[in-house]
Amino acid sequence: ILDELVKFDEEVEVVSYLTPLTGLTAERCQSEATKSLSEIADLVRSHLGEGAVLVGQSVKHDIDWLDLKMGTDFADYVDIARIFR
């Protein structure tokens, strides 16, 4: 399990961090501990194997954002949003 924060581009204006729901704050999201999206994608890839199965809610969005490739970075995925429709 990874727990990382993505560094926003400076031109991105965050309207709300939804702190009561997410626990995120501006200070935390702008700290030196944040990583670029490409750094996080590389980190995710390093933890996956070609036989990995990704499970998540609307996980296809995450796969697209991280530019992961089925058959290369992972074997398959299960979208629990489809299960509970």
Phi and psi restraints in degrees (range 20) as a CNS / XPLOR table:
assign (resid 1 and name C) (resid 2 and name N)
       (resid 2 and name CA) (resid 2 and name C) 1.0 -109.2 20.0 2
assign (resid 2 and name N) (resid 2 and name CA)
       (resid 2 and name C) (resid 3 and name N) 1.0 143.1 20.0 2
assign (resid 2 and name C) (resid 3 and name N)
       (resid 3 and name CA) (resid 3 and name C) 1.0 -132.5 20.0 2
assign (resid 3 and name N) (resid 3 and name CA)
       (resid 3 and name C) (resid 4 and name N) 1.0 90.9 20.0 2
assign (resid 3 and name C) (resid 4 and name N)
       (resid 4 and name CA) (resid 4 and name C) 1.0 -129.4 20.0 2
assign (resid 4 and name N) (resid 4 and name CA)
       (resid 4 and name C) (resid 5 and name N) 1.0 154.3 20.0 2
assign (resid 4 and name C) (resid 5 and name N)
       (resid 5 and name CA) (resid 5 and name C) 1.0 -112.0 20.0 2
assign (resid 5 and name N) (resid 5 and name CA)
       (resid 5 and name C) (resid 6 and name N) 1.0 134.7 20.0 2
assign (resid 5 and name C) (resid 6 and name N)
       (resid 6 and name CA) (resid 6 and name C) 1.0 -85.8 20.0 2
assign (resid 6 and name N) (resid 6 and name CA)
       (resid 6 and name C) (resid 7 and name N) 1.0 132.8 20.0 2
assign (resid 6 and name C) (resid 7 and name N)
       (resid 7 and name CA) (resid 7 and name C) 1.0 -75.0 20.0 2
assign (resid 7 and name N) (resid 7 and name CA)
       (resid 7 and name C) (resid 8 and name N) 1.0 124.9 20.0 2
assign (resid 7 and name C) (resid 8 and name N)
       (resid 8 and name CA) (resid 8 and name C) 1.0 -76.0 20.0 2
assign (resid 8 and name N) (resid 8 and name CA)
       (resid 8 and name C) (resid 9 and name N) 1.0 148.5 20.0 2
assign (resid 8 and name C) (resid 9 and name N)
       (resid 9 and name CA) (resid 9 and name C) 1.0 -64.9 20.0 2
assign (resid 9 and name N) (resid 9 and name CA)
       (resid 9 and name C) (resid 10 and name N) 1.0 148.0 20.0 2
assign (resid 9 and name C) (resid 10 and name N)
       (resid 10 and name CA) (resid 10 and name C) 1.0 -62.7 20.0 2
assign (resid 10 and name N) (resid 10 and name CA)
       (resid 10 and name C) (resid 11 and name N) 1.0 -26.4 20.0 2
assign (resid 10 and name C) (resid 11 and name N)
       (resid 11 and name CA) (resid 11 and name C) 1.0 -81.5 20.0 2
assign (resid 11 and name N) (resid 11 and name CA)
       (resid 11 and name C) (resid 12 and name N) 1.0 -4.4 20.0 2
assign (resid 11 and name C) (resid 12 and name N)
       (resid 12 and name CA) (resid 12 and name C) 1.0 -82.2 20.0 2
assign (resid 12 and name N) (resid 12 and name CA)
       (resid 12 and name C) (resid 13 and name N) 1.0 125.7 20.0 2
assign (resid 12 and name C) (resid 13 and name N)
       (resid 13 and name CA) (resid 13 and name C) 1.0 -99.7 20.0 2
assign (resid 13 and name N) (resid 13 and name CA)
       (resid 13 and name C) (resid 14 and name N) 1.0 119.4 20.0 2
assign (resid 13 and name C) (resid 14 and name N)
       (resid 14 and name CA) (resid 14 and name C) 1.0 -87.5 20.0 2
assign (resid 14 and name N) (resid 14 and name CA)
       (resid 14 and name C) (resid 15 and name N) 1.0 120.2 20.0 2
assign (resid 14 and name C) (resid 15 and name N)
       (resid 15 and name CA) (resid 15 and name C) 1.0 -78.6 20.0 2
assign (resid 15 and name N) (resid 15 and name CA)
       (resid 15 and name C) (resid 16 and name N) 1.0 -41.7 20.0 2
assign (resid 15 and name C) (resid 16 and name N)
       (resid 16 and name CA) (resid 16 and name C) 1.0 -155.2 20.0 2
assign (resid 16 and name N) (resid 16 and name CA)
       (resid 16 and name C) (resid 17 and name N) 1.0 137.9 20.0 2
assign (resid 16 and name C) (resid 17 and name N)
       (resid 17 and name CA) (resid 17 and name C) 1.0 -89.0 20.0 2
assign (resid 17 and name N) (resid 17 and name CA)
       (resid 17 and name C) (resid 18 and name N) 1.0 -3.5 20.0 2
assign (resid 17 and name C) (resid 18 and name N)
       (resid 18 and name CA) (resid 18 and name C) 1.0 50.9 20.0 2
assign (resid 18 and name N) (resid 18 and name CA)
       (resid 18 and name C) (resid 19 and name N) 1.0 44.8 20.0 2
assign (resid 18 and name C) (resid 19 and name N)
       (resid 19 and name CA) (resid 19 and name C) 1.0 -50.7 20.0 2
assign (resid 19 and name N) (resid 19 and name CA)
       (resid 19 and name C) (resid 20 and name N) 1.0 -42.9 20.0 2
assign (resid 19 and name C) (resid 20 and name N)
       (resid 20 and name CA) (resid 20 and name C) 1.0 -60.9 20.0 2
assign (resid 20 and name N) (resid 20 and name CA)
       (resid 20 and name C) (resid 21 and name N) 1.0 -30.2 20.0 2
assign (resid 20 and name C) (resid 21 and name N)
       (resid 21 and name CA) (resid 21 and name C) 1.0 -88.8 20.0 2
assign (resid 21 and name N) (resid 21 and name CA)
       (resid 21 and name C) (resid 22 and name N) 1.0 -43.2 20.0 2
assign (resid 21 and name C) (resid 22 and name N)
       (resid 22 and name CA) (resid 22 and name C) 1.0 -97.3 20.0 2
assign (resid 22 and name N) (resid 22 and name CA)
       (resid 22 and name C) (resid 23 and name N) 1.0 -25.3 20.0 2
assign (resid 22 and name C) (resid 23 and name N)
       (resid 23 and name CA) (resid 23 and name C) 1.0 80.4 20.0 2
assign (resid 23 and name N) (resid 23 and name CA)
       (resid 23 and name C) (resid 24 and name N) 1.0 0.2 20.0 2
assign (resid 23 and name C) (resid 24 and name N)
       (resid 24 and name CA) (resid 24 and name C) 1.0 -83.6 20.0 2
assign (resid 24 and name N) (resid 24 and name CA)
       (resid 24 and name C) (resid 25 and name N) 1.0 145.9 20.0 2
assign (resid 24 and name C) (resid 25 and name N)
       (resid 25 and name CA) (resid 25 and name C) 1.0 -131.0 20.0 2
assign (resid 25 and name N) (resid 25 and name CA)
       (resid 25 and name C) (resid 26 and name N) 1.0 163.6 20.0 2
assign (resid 25 and name C) (resid 26 and name N)
       (resid 26 and name CA) (resid 26 and name C) 1.0 -59.0 20.0 2
assign (resid 26 and name N) (resid 26 and name CA)
       (resid 26 and name C) (resid 27 and name N) 1.0 -42.5 20.0 2
assign (resid 26 and name C) (resid 27 and name N)
       (resid 27 and name CA) (resid 27 and name C) 1.0 -60.2 20.0 2
assign (resid 27 and name N) (resid 27 and name CA)
       (resid 27 and name C) (resid 28 and name N) 1.0 -44.1 20.0 2
assign (resid 27 and name C) (resid 28 and name N)
       (resid 28 and name CA) (resid 28 and name C) 1.0 -67.6 20.0 2
assign (resid 28 and name N) (resid 28 and name CA)
       (resid 28 and name C) (resid 29 and name N) 1.0 -40.4 20.0 2
assign (resid 28 and name C) (resid 29 and name N)
       (resid 29 and name CA) (resid 29 and name C) 1.0 -76.0 20.0 2
assign (resid 29 and name N) (resid 29 and name CA)
       (resid 29 and name C) (resid 30 and name N) 1.0 -14.7 20.0 2
assign (resid 29 and name C) (resid 30 and name N)
       (resid 30 and name CA) (resid 30 and name C) 1.0 -109.3 20.0 2
assign (resid 30 and name N) (resid 30 and name CA)
       (resid 30 and name C) (resid 31 and name N) 1.0 10.8 20.0 2
assign (resid 30 and name C) (resid 31 and name N)
       (resid 31 and name CA) (resid 31 and name C) 1.0 -77.3 20.0 2
assign (resid 31 and name N) (resid 31 and name CA)
       (resid 31 and name C) (resid 32 and name N) 1.0 167.9 20.0 2
assign (resid 31 and name C) (resid 32 and name N)
       (resid 32 and name CA) (resid 32 and name C) 1.0 -67.7 20.0 2
assign (resid 32 and name N) (resid 32 and name CA)
       (resid 32 and name C) (resid 33 and name N) 1.0 -15.4 20.0 2
assign (resid 32 and name C) (resid 33 and name N)
       (resid 33 and name CA) (resid 33 and name C) 1.0 -77.4 20.0 2
assign (resid 33 and name N) (resid 33 and name CA)
       (resid 33 and name C) (resid 34 and name N) 1.0 -10.5 20.0 2
assign (resid 33 and name C) (resid 34 and name N)
       (resid 34 and name CA) (resid 34 and name C) 1.0 -73.5 20.0 2
assign (resid 34 and name N) (resid 34 and name CA)
       (resid 34 and name C) (resid 35 and name N) 1.0 157.5 20.0 2
assign (resid 34 and name C) (resid 35 and name N)
       (resid 35 and name CA) (resid 35 and name C) 1.0 -128.9 20.0 2
assign (resid 35 and name N) (resid 35 and name CA)
       (resid 35 and name C) (resid 36 and name N) 1.0 157.0 20.0 2
assign (resid 35 and name C) (resid 36 and name N)
       (resid 36 and name CA) (resid 36 and name C) 1.0 -70.3 20.0 2
assign (resid 36 and name N) (resid 36 and name CA)
       (resid 36 and name C) (resid 37 and name N) 1.0 160.3 20.0 2
assign (resid 36 and name C) (resid 37 and name N)
       (resid 37 and name CA) (resid 37 and name C) 1.0 -59.8 20.0 2
assign (resid 37 and name N) (resid 37 and name CA)
       (resid 37 and name C) (resid 38 and name N) 1.0 -38.6 20.0 2
assign (resid 37 and name C) (resid 38 and name N)
       (resid 38 and name CA) (resid 38 and name C) 1.0 -67.7 20.0 2
assign (resid 38 and name N) (resid 38 and name CA)
       (resid 38 and name C) (resid 39 and name N) 1.0 -36.0 20.0 2
assign (resid 38 and name C) (resid 39 and name N)
       (resid 39 and name CA) (resid 39 and name C) 1.0 -63.6 20.0 2
assign (resid 39 and name N) (resid 39 and name CA)
       (resid 39 and name C) (resid 40 and name N) 1.0 -42.0 20.0 2
assign (resid 39 and name C) (resid 40 and name N)
       (resid 40 and name CA) (resid 40 and name C) 1.0 -67.2 20.0 2
assign (resid 40 and name N) (resid 40 and name CA)
       (resid 40 and name C) (resid 41 and name N) 1.0 -41.3 20.0 2
assign (resid 40 and name C) (resid 41 and name N)
       (resid 41 and name CA) (resid 41 and name C) 1.0 -59.7 20.0 2
assign (resid 41 and name N) (resid 41 and name CA)
       (resid 41 and name C) (resid 42 and name N) 1.0 -43.1 20.0 2
assign (resid 41 and name C) (resid 42 and name N)
       (resid 42 and name CA) (resid 42 and name C) 1.0 -63.6 20.0 2
assign (resid 42 and name N) (resid 42 and name CA)
       (resid 42 and name C) (resid 43 and name N) 1.0 -39.0 20.0 2
assign (resid 42 and name C) (resid 43 and name N)
       (resid 43 and name CA) (resid 43 and name C) 1.0 -64.3 20.0 2
assign (resid 43 and name N) (resid 43 and name CA)
       (resid 43 and name C) (resid 44 and name N) 1.0 -43.5 20.0 2
assign (resid 43 and name C) (resid 44 and name N)
       (resid 44 and name CA) (resid 44 and name C) 1.0 -61.2 20.0 2
assign (resid 44 and name N) (resid 44 and name CA)
       (resid 44 and name C) (resid 45 and name N) 1.0 -47.7 20.0 2
assign (resid 44 and name C) (resid 45 and name N)
       (resid 45 and name CA) (resid 45 and name C) 1.0 -57.3 20.0 2
assign (resid 45 and name N) (resid 45 and name CA)
       (resid 45 and name C) (resid 46 and name N) 1.0 -38.8 20.0 2
assign (resid 45 and name C) (resid 46 and name N)
       (resid 46 and name CA) (resid 46 and name C) 1.0 -66.6 20.0 2
assign (resid 46 and name N) (resid 46 and name CA)
       (resid 46 and name C) (resid 47 and name N) 1.0 -21.1 20.0 2
assign (resid 46 and name C) (resid 47 and name N)
       (resid 47 and name CA) (resid 47 and name C) 1.0 -95.4 20.0 2
assign (resid 47 and name N) (resid 47 and name CA)
       (resid 47 and name C) (resid 48 and name N) 1.0 -12.5 20.0 2
assign (resid 47 and name C) (resid 48 and name N)
       (resid 48 and name CA) (resid 48 and name C) 1.0 -97.7 20.0 2
assign (resid 48 and name N) (resid 48 and name CA)
       (resid 48 and name C) (resid 49 and name N) 1.0 159.7 20.0 2
assign (resid 48 and name C) (resid 49 and name N)
       (resid 49 and name CA) (resid 49 and name C) 1.0 -126.1 20.0 2
assign (resid 49 and name N) (resid 49 and name CA)
       (resid 49 and name C) (resid 50 and name N) 1.0 168.1 20.0 2
assign (resid 49 and name C) (resid 50 and name N)
       (resid 50 and name CA) (resid 50 and name C) 1.0 -65.1 20.0 2
assign (resid 50 and name N) (resid 50 and name CA)
       (resid 50 and name C) (resid 51 and name N) 1.0 -13.9 20.0 2
assign (resid 50 and name C) (resid 51 and name N)
       (resid 51 and name CA) (resid 51 and name C) 1.0 -96.4 20.0 2
assign (resid 51 and name N) (resid 51 and name CA)
       (resid 51 and name C) (resid 52 and name N) 1.0 3.0 20.0 2
assign (resid 51 and name C) (resid 52 and name N)
       (resid 52 and name CA) (resid 52 and name C) 1.0 -68.4 20.0 2
assign (resid 52 and name N) (resid 52 and name CA)
       (resid 52 and name C) (resid 53 and name N) 1.0 146.3 20.0 2
assign (resid 52 and name C) (resid 53 and name N)
       (resid 53 and name CA) (resid 53 and name C) 1.0 -117.9 20.0 2
assign (resid 53 and name N) (resid 53 and name CA)
       (resid 53 and name C) (resid 54 and name N) 1.0 119.7 20.0 2
assign (resid 53 and name C) (resid 54 and name N)
       (resid 54 and name CA) (resid 54 and name C) 1.0 -86.8 20.0 2
assign (resid 54 and name N) (resid 54 and name CA)
       (resid 54 and name C) (resid 55 and name N) 1.0 135.9 20.0 2
assign (resid 54 and name C) (resid 55 and name N)
       (resid 55 and name CA) (resid 55 and name C) 1.0 -128.0 20.0 2
assign (resid 55 and name N) (resid 55 and name CA)
       (resid 55 and name C) (resid 56 and name N) 1.0 130.2 20.0 2
assign (resid 55 and name C) (resid 56 and name N)
       (resid 56 and name CA) (resid 56 and name C) 1.0 -176.9 20.0 2
assign (resid 56 and name N) (resid 56 and name CA)
       (resid 56 and name C) (resid 57 and name N) 1.0 171.8 20.0 2
assign (resid 56 and name C) (resid 57 and name N)
       (resid 57 and name CA) (resid 57 and name C) 1.0 -87.2 20.0 2
assign (resid 57 and name N) (resid 57 and name CA)
       (resid 57 and name C) (resid 58 and name N) 1.0 122.6 20.0 2
assign (resid 57 and name C) (resid 58 and name N)
       (resid 58 and name CA) (resid 58 and name C) 1.0 52.9 20.0 2
assign (resid 58 and name N) (resid 58 and name CA)
       (resid 58 and name C) (resid 59 and name N) 1.0 41.4 20.0 2
assign (resid 58 and name C) (resid 59 and name N)
       (resid 59 and name CA) (resid 59 and name C) 1.0 -63.2 20.0 2
assign (resid 59 and name N) (resid 59 and name CA)
       (resid 59 and name C) (resid 60 and name N) 1.0 -21.2 20.0 2
assign (resid 59 and name C) (resid 60 and name N)
       (resid 60 and name CA) (resid 60 and name C) 1.0 -60.3 20.0 2
assign (resid 60 and name N) (resid 60 and name CA)
       (resid 60 and name C) (resid 61 and name N) 1.0 -34.3 20.0 2
assign (resid 60 and name C) (resid 61 and name N)
       (resid 61 and name CA) (resid 61 and name C) 1.0 -62.7 20.0 2
assign (resid 61 and name N) (resid 61 and name CA)
       (resid 61 and name C) (resid 62 and name N) 1.0 -42.9 20.0 2
assign (resid 61 and name C) (resid 62 and name N)
       (resid 62 and name CA) (resid 62 and name C) 1.0 -64.8 20.0 2
assign (resid 62 and name N) (resid 62 and name CA)
       (resid 62 and name C) (resid 63 and name N) 1.0 -42.2 20.0 2
assign (resid 62 and name C) (resid 63 and name N)
       (resid 63 and name CA) (resid 63 and name C) 1.0 -59.5 20.0 2
assign (resid 63 and name N) (resid 63 and name CA)
       (resid 63 and name C) (resid 64 and name N) 1.0 -44.0 20.0 2
assign (resid 63 and name C) (resid 64 and name N)
       (resid 64 and name CA) (resid 64 and name C) 1.0 -66.0 20.0 2
assign (resid 64 and name N) (resid 64 and name CA)
       (resid 64 and name C) (resid 65 and name N) 1.0 -46.1 20.0 2
assign (resid 64 and name C) (resid 65 and name N)
       (resid 65 and name CA) (resid 65 and name C) 1.0 -61.4 20.0 2
assign (resid 65 and name N) (resid 65 and name CA)
       (resid 65 and name C) (resid 66 and name N) 1.0 -38.8 20.0 2
assign (resid 65 and name C) (resid 66 and name N)
       (resid 66 and name CA) (resid 66 and name C) 1.0 -85.8 20.0 2
assign (resid 66 and name N) (resid 66 and name CA)
       (resid 66 and name C) (resid 67 and name N) 1.0 -2.4 20.0 2
assign (resid 66 and name C) (resid 67 and name N)
       (resid 67 and name CA) (resid 67 and name C) 1.0 55.7 20.0 2
assign (resid 67 and name N) (resid 67 and name CA)
       (resid 67 and name C) (resid 68 and name N) 1.0 41.8 20.0 2
assign (resid 67 and name C) (resid 68 and name N)
       (resid 68 and name CA) (resid 68 and name C) 1.0 -83.1 20.0 2
assign (resid 68 and name N) (resid 68 and name CA)
       (resid 68 and name C) (resid 69 and name N) 1.0 146.6 20.0 2
assign (resid 68 and name C) (resid 69 and name N)
       (resid 69 and name CA) (resid 69 and name C) 1.0 -115.9 20.0 2
assign (resid 69 and name N) (resid 69 and name CA)
       (resid 69 and name C) (resid 70 and name N) 1.0 121.2 20.0 2
assign (resid 69 and name C) (resid 70 and name N)
       (resid 70 and name CA) (resid 70 and name C) 1.0 -64.9 20.0 2
assign (resid 70 and name N) (resid 70 and name CA)
       (resid 70 and name C) (resid 71 and name N) 1.0 134.8 20.0 2
assign (resid 70 and name C) (resid 71 and name N)
       (resid 71 and name CA) (resid 71 and name C) 1.0 93.9 20.0 2
assign (resid 71 and name N) (resid 71 and name CA)
       (resid 71 and name C) (resid 72 and name N) 1.0 -18.1 20.0 2
assign (resid 71 and name C) (resid 72 and name N)
       (resid 72 and name CA) (resid 72 and name C) 1.0 -114.3 20.0 2
assign (resid 72 and name N) (resid 72 and name CA)
       (resid 72 and name C) (resid 73 and name N) 1.0 -56.8 20.0 2
assign (resid 72 and name C) (resid 73 and name N)
       (resid 73 and name CA) (resid 73 and name C) 1.0 -88.5 20.0 2
assign (resid 73 and name N) (resid 73 and name CA)
       (resid 73 and name C) (resid 74 and name N) 1.0 -25.2 20.0 2
assign (resid 73 and name C) (resid 74 and name N)
       (resid 74 and name CA) (resid 74 and name C) 1.0 -159.1 20.0 2
assign (resid 74 and name N) (resid 74 and name CA)
       (resid 74 and name C) (resid 75 and name N) 1.0 164.1 20.0 2
assign (resid 74 and name C) (resid 75 and name N)
       (resid 75 and name CA) (resid 75 and name C) 1.0 -87.9 20.0 2
assign (resid 75 and name N) (resid 75 and name CA)
       (resid 75 and name C) (resid 76 and name N) 1.0 -41.9 20.0 2
assign (resid 75 and name C) (resid 76 and name N)
       (resid 76 and name CA) (resid 76 and name C) 1.0 -162.7 20.0 2
assign (resid 76 and name N) (resid 76 and name CA)
       (resid 76 and name C) (resid 77 and name N) 1.0 175.3 20.0 2
assign (resid 76 and name C) (resid 77 and name N)
       (resid 77 and name CA) (resid 77 and name C) 1.0 -143.7 20.0 2
assign (resid 77 and name N) (resid 77 and name CA)
       (resid 77 and name C) (resid 78 and name N) 1.0 156.2 20.0 2
assign (resid 77 and name C) (resid 78 and name N)
       (resid 78 and name CA) (resid 78 and name C) 1.0 -123.6 20.0 2
assign (resid 78 and name N) (resid 78 and name CA)
       (resid 78 and name C) (resid 79 and name N) 1.0 122.0 20.0 2
assign (resid 78 and name C) (resid 79 and name N)
       (resid 79 and name CA) (resid 79 and name C) 1.0 -98.6 20.0 2
assign (resid 79 and name N) (resid 79 and name CA)
       (resid 79 and name C) (resid 80 and name N) 1.0 105.8 20.0 2
assign (resid 79 and name C) (resid 80 and name N)
       (resid 80 and name CA) (resid 80 and name C) 1.0 -68.7 20.0 2
assign (resid 80 and name N) (resid 80 and name CA)
       (resid 80 and name C) (resid 81 and name N) 1.0 -17.7 20.0 2
assign (resid 80 and name C) (resid 81 and name N)
       (resid 81 and name CA) (resid 81 and name C) 1.0 -63.2 20.0 2
assign (resid 81 and name N) (resid 81 and name CA)
       (resid 81 and name C) (resid 82 and name N) 1.0 -32.1 20.0 2
assign (resid 81 and name C) (resid 82 and name N)
       (resid 82 and name CA) (resid 82 and name C) 1.0 -74.3 20.0 2
assign (resid 82 and name N) (resid 82 and name CA)
       (resid 82 and name C) (resid 83 and name N) 1.0 -32.4 20.0 2
assign (resid 82 and name C) (resid 83 and name N)
       (resid 83 and name CA) (resid 83 and name C) 1.0 -66.8 20.0 2
assign (resid 83 and name N) (resid 83 and name CA)
       (resid 83 and name C) (resid 84 and name N) 1.0 -39.0 20.0 2
assign (resid 83 and name C) (resid 84 and name N)
       (resid 84 and name CA) (resid 84 and name C) 1.0 -100.6 20.0 2
assign (resid 84 and name N) (resid 84 and name CA)
       (resid 84 and name C) (resid 85 and name N) 1.0 24.5 20.0 2
